[in-house]
Amino acid sequence: MDLMSITLLVRWLIGWGLMWRLPRLPDLSVVGSPKVSVLIPARNEESTLPNLLTALKQQTFKPYEIIVIDDQSADATPQIAEQAGVKVVQTSPLPTGWTGKNWALKTGYAASSGDILVFLDADTEPGEELLRRLVATVQHLGGLVSVQPYHRTERPYELLAVLFNLVGLMAVKLGARGGVAFGPAMATSKDDYERVGGHDAVAGYVVEDWFMAHIYESAGLPVSAYIGHGQLDYRMYPGGLRDLVVGFDKNFATAAGEVSWLRMLAVVFWLSGLFWAAWCLPASLFGWPIVGNSSLLYNVLLYLAFAIQLAIIVWPVGSFGAIVFFFPIPVAFFIAVFLLAILNLERGQIEWKGRRISTRWQGE
């Protein structure tokens, strides 16, 4: 076996190592009868909010209160929440130095009265056991507990998100006290939330979950994260391809420097093998420039090795179907969005949900 083949094998094996452990919320029982406040920030979420509110009514553990924080919506979001019989609060105009979601959650917290706070994005769809497991895990571990939802896809463009979902999980340590948080579903005790300064402490951060994890750890509190397969779903950016591009661009531009450099190095090494396989098969078919073994059989086997790996490791992450066997397409998309993120990082801002958002800290 030549040196290039050895390095490709190592890169392929790294992919397995990065995704070997994807823990879900443990099956624990809630202790006592805690008062749980579910806080839902919502801006123009009339198409997704009904699904979440219906799912919350079906929970085996019933929250003390559900609060929808309407963030200056231009659609029927507040009316839908009112018709569902939940508490609705309106945000005041966005202050300087705050992002919309953080301001909404601060507003919701001020209106809540629970001992445990659960923050849920309006586009999430929890299974009936989610709140029980989430609340029980907060009681058991303390600190901040979060869940990365299973990515349910419905339209073809959504399949392009496969690599973003994988890289986002590969680059972090999951499980109890892993030190990372996911914003779509987070839970914490009111005492711990107040101890770290709440959302005031991350007021100007676009990707507030990463930085919320930092302040919890800085306060000596554990930060734990799990995948949502079978427990929590969502559709990412159902509004169209542009929303998907801008959404991942936002995450790239603001959080890329916040992960462990060692894990990021491993992710980049694995990605380089995937990119290599994506190029070499068409290159050997069409006579394009290629470094290393140009044998068609060799490159077919290399391609299949990475395609099968993708199919297996993405199964608990999202419903991406056969796109994994045409992975050069999401590879090209991933590279394009990465380059766009670099450009927007230099510009310092992007547009999201009708607002100009800085890709840098917005505080004083």
Sequence and secondary structure as in RCSB ss.txt:
>XXXX:A:sequence
MDLMSITLLVRWLIGWGLMWRLPRLPDLSVVGSPKVSVLIPARNEESTLPNLLTALKQQTFKPYEIIVIDDQSAD
ATPQIAEQAGVKVVQTSPLPTGWTGKNWALKTGYAASSGDILVFLDADTEPGEELLRRLVATVQHLGGLVSVQPY
HRTERPYELLAVLFNLVGLMAVKLGARGGVAFGPAMATSKDDYERVGGHDAVAGYVVEDWFMAHIYESAGLPVSA
YIGHGQLDYRMYPGGLRDLVVGFDKNFATAAGEVSWLRMLAVVFWLSGLFWAAWCLPASLFGWPIVGNSSLLYNV
LLYLAFAIQLAIIVWPVGSFGAIVFFFPIPVAFFIAVFLLAILNLERGQIEWKGRRISTRWQGE
>XXXX:A:secstr
  HHHHHHHHHHHHHHHHTS   B       S   EEEEEEESS TTTHHHHHHHHHT SS  SEEEEEE S SS
SHHHHHHHTT EEEE  S  TT  HHHHHHHHHHHT   SEEEEE TTEEE TTHHHHHHHHHHHH SEEEEE E
E   SGGGGGGHHHHHHHHHTS  BTT S   TTEEEEEHHHHHHHTGGGGGTT SSHHHHHHHHHHHTT  EEE
EE TTTEEE S TT HHHHHHHHHHHHHHHGGGS HHHHHHHHHHHHHHHHHHHHHHHHHHT   SS   HHHHH
HHHHHHHHHHHHHTTTTB  GGGGGGTHHHHHHHHHHHHHHHHHHHHTEEEETTEEEESS    
